[in-house]
Amino acid sequence: MVVTSLFTDQGKAPVRFQKMKEEMTGSVTNPIYVVIDPFSGKKIGQYDYNQAKAADFAERLQKNIRRFRRMNRNVASVQAAAKQS
């Protein structure tokens, strides 16, 4: 996983970043954590501040890693089948 930050309250384009966050998460809450598939850009998981503080946060991230691997394994299987035909 690569951790990045999207600042929605400072910098040159806060309004654009706020809109991006709201479209992606459906929330105006800060902070909010989103796990994104780097290949498709699809959201895999989302956690708000209270969920991120929970004792099981590490397991939540592991669940998203497993979901990501399943999603991309399916993509790889389809791509391999297409090459064979």
C-alpha positions in Angstrom: 0.0 0.0 0.0 1.1 3.5 -0.7 -0.2 6.2 1.6 -1.0 9.5 0.0 -2.8 12.7 1.3 -5.3 14.9 -0.4 -5.5 18.2 1.4 -9.0 19.6 0.9 -8.5 22.7 3.1 -5.3 24.3 1.9 -3.1 24.8 -1.2 -4.0 26.1 -4.6 -7.0 23.8 -5.5 -8.9 23.0 -2.2 -12.3 23.3 -3.9 -11.3 20.9 -6.6 -10.0 18.5 -4.1 -13.0 18.8 -1.9 -15.2 18.0 -4.8 -13.1 15.0 -5.7 -13.3 13.7 -2.2 -17.0 14.1 -2.0 -17.6 12.4 -5.3 -15.3 9.5 -4.3 -16.5 9.0 -0.8 -20.0 10.6 -0.5 -18.7 12.4 2.6 -17.5 15.8 3.7 -15.9 14.3 6.9 -12.2 14.8 7.6 -10.2 12.7 7.8 -11.5 9.9 5.7 -9.4 7.0 4.4 -10.0 5.4 1.0 -8.3 2.3 -0.5 -8.1 2.6 -4.3 -7.2 0.0 -6.9 -4.2 1.6 -8.7 -5.0 0.0 -12.0 -8.7 0.7 -12.3 -9.0 3.7 -10.0 -12.0 1.9 -8.3 -12.6 2.3 -4.6 -12.0 -0.9 -2.7 -12.7 0.3 0.8 -13.4 3.4 2.8 -13.1 4.3 6.5 -13.9 7.4 8.5 -11.9 8.7 11.4 -13.6 6.6 14.0 -13.2 3.4 12.0 -9.5 4.2 11.5 -8.9 4.4 15.2 -10.5 1.0 15.8 -8.3 -1.9 17.0 -9.2 -3.9 13.8 -8.0 -1.2 11.3 -5.0 -3.4 10.3 -7.4 -6.3 9.5 -9.6 -3.9 7.5 -6.6 -3.0 5.4 -5.7 -6.7 4.9 -9.3 -7.4 3.8 -8.9 -4.7 1.2 -5.6 -6.2 0.0 -7.3 -9.6 -0.4 -10.1 -8.0 -2.3 -7.6 -6.2 -4.6 -5.8 -9.4 -5.3 -9.1 -11.2 -6.1 -10.2 -8.4 -8.4 -6.9 -8.4 -10.3 -6.6 -12.1 -10.5 -10.0 -12.1 -12.2 -8.7 -9.5 -14.6 -5.5 -11.4 -15.3 -7.5 -14.6 -16.0 -9.7 -12.8 -18.5 -6.7 -11.2 -20.2 -4.9 -14.6 -20.4 -8.0 -16.2 -21.9 -8.3 -13.5 -24.5 -4.7 -14.0 -25.5 -5.2 -17.7 -26.1 -8.3 -17.2 -28.3 
